[in-house]
Amino acid sequence: MTPNDFLKIALSLPEAEERAHMDHPDFRVAGKIFATLGYPDKTCGMVKLSPEDQHNFSQDYPEAFIPVRGNWGRRGATSVDLKTAKKDALANALHAAWRNMAPKRLRKT
């Protein structure tokens, strides 16, 4: 996967928008961040998963999805190694992160 692939998938979700946070792109729905790109470097992204989703993705794809260290990681922040992530897994993770932040009216779509 490439950063451009990550961006395209993230922005394909309903009402997703790109903004910037801490000098790198983030993706939001209803003003809430569900993913970021380019942190800690350009080969990585981050998705805000539920702890359960984080466990499942990091167990099923341990080379691609790694819990962030510390409190952010315990709350579901998960690093994505774009070089090893498969498109379907990344799309599913981005959708799960979007769903965690989206208002109920959007989750029904």
Order of alpha helices (4+ residues) and beta strands (2+ residues): alpha-beta-beta-beta-beta-alpha-beta-alpha-beta-alpha-alpha
